């Protein structure tokens, strides 16, 4: 079996970046600035972000829409999975118009089977990648799975802060393939705890559990691969509170200098953070063949996920 990995990455950001002073927030601006936030990307059309990110990923993978065998649409918010009907009835039938099917048509993915990945919060894109790899292993006739994640906060709820994190809108897409993969899949580990399902009622408990469970999921991944913390060459962060990453690395025993430092903090984009910054790291020359690259995400629900990749010659 050929080596499965990430072949193409694509991301998309809105045109508008709003500074903190223009956003509706819970915490004082100076406190959020201390956490590394400067503002948020605000989208008018999240579906445009999804299509743009997908086209960018196809171009990066150097394949056509007709090459895609499966489309997986990941979304943390329920509205991400629905598309407004052109002829709404006002009845129950309106709820059966799906974003994944619309994306298949919009992108010309004529051969692709379609599926949605939900109920994983900000870890949904990681689950989509895991499912994509499993499909390629289980069905040898498949070659390329396109995973798309695009979430935007609803316009009728203008607050851009969740648990001391500023939220941006963005889209991302990843082509998972069994050939020409610049990022070879080494391993994945997930811990899910249904105790935290009631997010509004369990906010304090979630904050308390974040670091110890994050440490457990990363340690579990390394243990399954028979690796040590020192074997991780680069950690790609997300856009959550910048002060949290050195803490997590210290708990895991990973040297702090192996944390990738973004050019700027754009806030937490729910699905796209890891891939925006992985693209940035590649473009900046931080990656070299053979490097082990760790990605980590937490999603409400709650799930903690860790993914280890190996950079290849094509990065």
C-alpha positions as CSV (number, residue, x, y, z in Angstrom):
1,X,0.0,0.0,0.0
2,X,1.3,3.4,-0.9
3,X,2.0,5.9,1.9
4,X,-1.1,7.9,2.8
5,X,-0.8,11.5,3.8
6,X,-1.8,15.1,3.1
7,X,-1.2,16.0,-0.5
8,X,-2.7,19.4,-0.9
9,X,-3.6,22.3,1.5
10,X,-5.9,25.2,0.8
11,X,-7.1,28.1,3.0
12,X,-9.3,31.1,2.6
13,X,-9.7,34.2,4.7
14,X,-12.3,37.0,4.4
15,X,-11.4,40.4,3.1
16,X,-12.2,42.2,6.3
17,X,-10.0,42.1,9.4
18,X,-11.6,44.0,12.3
19,X,-9.5,45.2,15.2
20,X,-10.5,44.3,18.7
21,X,-12.0,47.8,19.3
22,X,-14.6,47.1,16.6
23,X,-15.7,43.7,18.0
24,X,-18.3,42.7,20.5
25,X,-16.4,41.0,23.3
26,X,-16.8,39.8,26.9
27,X,-13.3,40.6,28.2
28,X,-11.5,43.9,28.3
29,X,-9.5,44.6,25.1
30,X,-6.2,44.9,27.0
31,X,-6.7,41.5,28.6
32,X,-7.3,39.9,25.1
33,X,-4.3,41.8,23.8
34,X,-2.3,40.2,26.6
35,X,-3.4,36.8,25.3
36,X,-2.0,37.7,21.8
37,X,-5.2,38.8,20.0
38,X,-5.3,41.8,17.8
39,X,-8.7,41.4,16.0
40,X,-10.7,38.9,13.9
41,X,-11.5,38.1,10.3
42,X,-15.2,38.6,9.6
43,X,-16.9,36.9,6.7
44,X,-20.0,37.9,4.7
45,X,-20.2,34.6,2.9
46,X,-18.7,31.5,4.6
47,X,-19.6,29.3,1.7
48,X,-17.4,31.4,-0.6
49,X,-14.6,30.6,1.9
50,X,-15.2,26.9,1.5
51,X,-15.2,26.9,-2.3
52,X,-12.1,29.1,-2.4
53,X,-10.2,26.9,0.1
54,X,-11.2,23.8,-1.8
55,X,-10.0,25.2,-5.2
56,X,-6.7,26.2,-3.5
57,X,-6.2,22.7,-2.1
58,X,-6.9,21.1,-5.5
59,X,-4.4,23.4,-7.1
60,X,-1.8,22.7,-4.4
61,X,-2.3,18.9,-4.9
62,X,-2.1,19.4,-8.7
63,X,-5.3,17.4,-9.3
64,X,-8.7,18.2,-10.9
65,X,-12.2,18.1,-9.4
66,X,-12.8,14.9,-11.3
67,X,-10.0,13.2,-9.5
68,X,-11.8,13.4,-6.1
69,X,-13.4,10.2,-4.9
70,X,-14.9,11.4,-1.6
71,X,-15.9,14.8,-0.2
72,X,-16.0,15.2,3.6
73,X,-17.6,18.4,4.8
74,X,-16.6,19.3,8.4
75,X,-18.4,21.9,10.5
76,X,-18.7,22.8,14.1
77,X,-21.8,24.9,13.8
78,X,-25.1,23.4,12.7
79,X,-25.8,26.1,10.1
80,X,-22.5,25.2,8.5
81,X,-24.1,22.0,7.2
82,X,-27.2,23.7,5.7
83,X,-27.7,25.6,2.5
84,X,-30.7,27.9,2.0
85,X,-33.1,26.7,-0.6
86,X,-33.8,28.8,-3.7
87,X,-37.5,28.0,-3.3
88,X,-38.1,27.7,0.5
89,X,-41.4,26.2,1.5
90,X,-41.2,27.3,5.1
91,X,-41.6,23.6,6.1
92,X,-39.5,20.7,7.2
93,X,-38.2,20.1,3.7
94,X,-36.1,23.2,3.8
95,X,-33.9,21.5,6.4
96,X,-32.7,18.9,3.9
97,X,-30.6,21.2,1.7
98,X,-27.0,20.3,2.6
99,X,-23.8,22.3,2.2
100,X,-21.8,19.3,1.2
101,X,-24.1,18.5,-1.7
102,X,-24.1,22.1,-2.8
103,X,-20.2,22.1,-2.7
104,X,-20.1,18.9,-4.8
105,X,-22.2,20.7,-7.5
106,X,-20.4,24.1,-7.1
107,X,-16.9,22.5,-7.4
108,X,-17.8,20.0,-10.1
109,X,-16.9,16.9,-8.0
110,X,-18.9,14.7,-10.2
111,X,-17.4,11.4,-9.1
112,X,-17.3,12.1,-5.4
113,X,-19.3,10.4,-2.7
114,X,-20.5,13.0,-0.1
115,X,-20.6,12.9,3.6
116,X,-20.7,15.4,6.5
117,X,-18.6,15.3,9.8
118,X,-20.2,17.1,12.7
119,X,-20.5,17.2,16.5
120,X,-16.7,17.5,17.0
121,X,-16.5,21.3,17.5
122,X,-13.1,22.7,16.6
123,X,-11.7,19.1,16.3
124,X,-14.1,18.3,13.4
125,X,-11.5,18.9,10.6
126,X,-9.1,16.5,12.4
127,X,-11.9,13.9,12.5
128,X,-12.5,14.4,8.8
129,X,-8.8,13.8,8.0
130,X,-8.9,10.6,10.2
131,X,-12.0,9.4,8.3
132,X,-10.4,10.2,5.0
133,X,-7.3,8.1,5.8
134,X,-9.5,5.2,7.0
135,X,-11.5,5.3,3.7
136,X,-8.3,5.1,1.7
137,X,-7.1,2.1,3.7
138,X,-10.5,0.3,3.6
139,X,-11.2,0.9,-0.1
140,X,-8.1,0.5,-2.3
141,X,-9.8,1.8,-5.4
142,X,-10.0,5.3,-3.8
143,X,-7.2,7.7,-4.3
144,X,-8.2,11.2,-3.2
145,X,-10.4,12.4,-0.4
146,X,-11.2,16.2,-0.2
147,X,-11.9,17.4,3.4
148,X,-13.4,20.9,3.7
149,X,-14.0,22.9,6.9
150,X,-15.5,26.4,6.9
151,X,-17.3,28.0,9.9
152,X,-18.5,31.6,10.4
153,X,-20.2,32.9,13.5
154,X,-23.9,33.8,12.9
155,X,-24.5,37.4,12.0
156,X,-27.3,37.7,14.6
157,X,-24.8,36.8,17.4
158,X,-22.1,39.4,17.0
159,X,-20.0,38.4,20.1
160,X,-16.5,37.3,18.9
161,X,-15.2,35.9,22.2
162,X,-15.6,32.3,23.4
163,X,-13.8,31.2,26.7
164,X,-11.2,34.1,26.5
165,X,-10.5,33.4,22.8
166,X,-11.3,35.7,19.9
167,X,-13.0,33.9,17.0
168,X,-12.3,34.5,13.3
169,X,-14.1,33.2,10.2
170,X,-12.1,31.2,7.7
171,X,-12.2,28.2,5.4
172,X,-9.7,25.4,4.9
173,X,-9.4,22.3,2.7
174,X,-7.1,19.3,2.6
175,X,-6.6,16.6,0.0
176,X,-5.7,13.3,1.6
177,X,-4.2,10.9,-0.9
178,X,-2.1,7.7,-1.2
179,X,0.6,9.2,-3.5
180,X,2.8,12.3,-3.7
181,X,2.1,13.3,-0.1
182,X,4.3,16.2,1.2
183,X,3.0,15.4,4.7
184,X,3.2,11.6,5.5
185,X,0.6,10.5,8.1
186,X,2.4,9.0,11.1
187,X,-0.3,8.7,13.7
188,X,-3.4,10.1,15.3
189,X,-4.9,9.9,18.8
190,X,-8.2,11.2,20.2
191,X,-9.7,11.4,23.6
192,X,-13.4,12.2,23.9
193,X,-15.3,12.9,27.2
194,X,-19.0,13.2,26.9
195,X,-19.2,14.6,30.5
196,X,-18.6,18.0,28.9
197,X,-21.4,17.8,26.4
198,X,-23.3,20.7,28.1
199,X,-20.8,23.4,27.1
200,X,-22.6,26.5,28.7
201,X,-23.0,24.6,32.0
202,X,-19.5,23.2,32.1
203,X,-17.3,26.1,31.1
204,X,-15.2,26.1,34.2
205,X,-14.8,22.3,34.1
206,X,-13.7,22.5,30.4
207,X,-11.1,25.1,31.2
208,X,-9.8,23.0,34.1
209,X,-9.6,19.8,31.9
210,X,-8.0,21.4,28.9
211,X,-4.3,21.1,29.8
212,X,-4.3,17.7,31.6
213,X,-6.3,16.0,28.9
214,X,-4.3,17.7,26.1
215,X,-1.1,16.3,27.8
216,X,-2.7,12.9,27.9
217,X,-3.7,12.8,24.2
218,X,-0.3,14.0,23.0
219,X,1.5,11.5,25.3
220,X,-0.8,8.7,24.1
221,X,0.0,9.5,20.5
222,X,3.7,9.4,21.1
223,X,3.5,6.2,23.1
224,X,1.6,4.5,20.3
225,X,4.3,5.5,17.9
226,X,7.1,4.5,20.3
227,X,8.4,8.1,20.2
228,X,9.6,10.5,22.9
229,X,8.6,14.1,23.4
230,X,12.0,15.1,22.1
231,X,11.3,13.4,18.8
232,X,8.8,16.1,17.9
233,X,10.6,18.7,15.7
234,X,7.9,21.3,15.3
235,X,4.5,22.0,16.9
236,X,2.0,23.9,14.8
237,X,-0.3,25.9,17.1
238,X,-3.9,27.0,16.6
239,X,-5.1,30.6,17.0
240,X,-6.3,30.1,20.5
241,X,-4.8,32.0,23.5
242,X,-1.1,32.3,22.6
243,X,0.0,32.1,26.2
244,X,-1.5,28.6,26.5
245,X,0.9,26.9,24.0
246,X,4.1,27.2,26.0
247,X,2.2,25.8,29.0
248,X,1.0,22.8,27.0
249,X,4.5,22.1,25.6
250,X,6.1,22.2,29.0
251,X,3.5,19.8,30.4
252,X,4.3,17.4,27.5
253,X,8.0,17.7,27.8
254,X,8.4,19.2,24.3
255,X,11.1,21.9,24.1
256,X,9.4,25.3,23.9
257,X,11.6,26.4,21.0
258,X,10.0,23.8,18.8
259,X,6.7,25.7,18.9
260,X,6.1,27.5,15.6
261,X,5.6,31.2,16.2
262,X,3.0,32.7,13.7
263,X,3.8,35.9,11.9
264,X,0.6,37.3,13.6
265,X,-2.3,36.1,15.7
266,X,-5.5,36.2,13.7
267,X,-7.7,34.6,16.4
268,X,-9.2,31.1,16.4
269,X,-10.9,30.1,13.2
270,X,-12.5,26.9,14.5
271,X,-11.4,24.6,11.6
272,X,-8.7,26.3,9.7
273,X,-6.0,27.4,12.2
274,X,-3.7,24.4,12.0
275,X,-3.6,24.5,8.2
276,X,-3.2,28.2,7.8
277,X,-0.2,28.0,10.1
278,X,1.1,24.8,8.4
279,X,1.0,26.6,5.1
280,X,2.8,29.6,6.7
281,X,5.5,27.4,8.1
282,X,6.0,25.7,4.8
283,X,6.3,29.0,3.0
284,X,8.7,30.4,5.5
285,X,11.1,27.5,5.1
286,X,10.7,26.2,8.6
287,X,10.1,22.6,7.3
288,X,12.7,20.2,6.1
289,X,12.3,16.6,4.9
290,X,12.0,14.1,7.8
291,X,10.8,16.6,10.4
292,X,8.0,15.3,12.6
293,X,5.3,17.9,12.9
294,X,2.7,17.8,15.6
295,X,-0.8,19.3,15.3
296,X,-3.2,19.5,18.2
297,X,-6.9,20.6,18.5
298,X,-9.6,20.7,21.2
299,X,-13.2,20.7,20.2
300,X,-16.3,21.2,22.3
301,X,-18.2,18.1,23.0
302,X,-15.5,17.4,24.1
303,X,-12.7,15.9,22.1
304,X,-8.9,16.4,22.2
305,X,-7.0,15.4,19.1
306,X,-3.3,15.0,18.2
307,X,-1.9,14.4,14.7
308,X,1.7,13.7,13.9
309,X,2.9,14.2,10.3
310,X,6.3,13.8,8.7
311,X,7.5,16.4,6.2
312,X,8.6,15.1,2.9
313,X,10.7,16.2,-0.1
314,X,7.8,18.1,-1.7
315,X,7.3,20.6,1.2
